[in-house]
């Protein structure tokens, strides 16, 4: 008696489903391409013809990241088109604060069992944010890994590559005593602090609950898209006296901004100089979260900090006004 054959599909991997997903996203991906992209989706490598003729000493700047446990909120809500945008914008911000212009992005999407409609929504989010940031989505990987993920779960990672002339790299080395800390508002938690936020909020609320005083549900509040600051940074980095940028991610305002502060200097932050978005107050009150933990875990409503000479303030305010952004003076360098 012959044994029943066991196929790859029997083990939980559906090659045909993967091919269908690739075919379904070709137009989305192609819409992010420009003349520098030489490859189409499906090749072994993404090809990008970079023209550095206008740079004296081009420096490539890259960043890789994930979305973290914000994904669990997406699973609970059944919303899949925002987390891809979160990831692109997070990575873009990380290299923009170095002075770099992003060129291309690569994504990684892994799941236990591929659901084509979910994969399509996720990659639609990647493509949307890439197009908004002027970044080409030139490659990616979709992996089915049965037994690694629970049903309906997936994970994301992404890498962005950009370029800056070495003489225009922003490292914070010019930051000095008396420089101002100027904050741009966040759009929510962005992509950090979700393990603490979930532990606290889901002990009291369901994702579909609307807390008193809120217009959005808990799920909607937690899935607010991580904001891209690229358009603002692109203008502000030209301003004389703008000496550094800090993207506020894991570690909070102090943890991230001190990374660019020269030795011998520190931060003097007025924590009462801005009104925190309600979601942070809800987290703190619901979980009786210590203030130190709040400051170390969340952006608290400030997603980007400019470190600048006080004489640059008027020009910074003018640029912010033109883009409809409110800026906040939250402290100084001492």
Secondary structure, 3 states (H helix, E strand, C coil): CCCCCCCCCCCCCCHHHHHHHHHHHHHHHHCCCCCCECCCCCCCCCCECCCCCCCCCEEEEEEEEECCCHHHHHHHHCCCCCHHHHHHHHHHHHHHCCCCEEEEEEEEEEECCCCHHHHHHHHHHHHHHHHHHCCEEEEEEEEECCCCCCCCCEEEEEEEEEEEEHHHCCCCCCCCCCCEEEEEECCCCCCCCHHHHHHHHCCCCCCCCCCCCCCCCHHHHHCCCCCCCHHHHHHHCCCCCEEEEEECCCCHHHHHHHHHCCCCCCEEECCCCCCCCHHHHHHHHHHCCCHHHHHHHCCCCEEEEEEECHHHHHHHHHHHHHCCCCEEEEEEEC
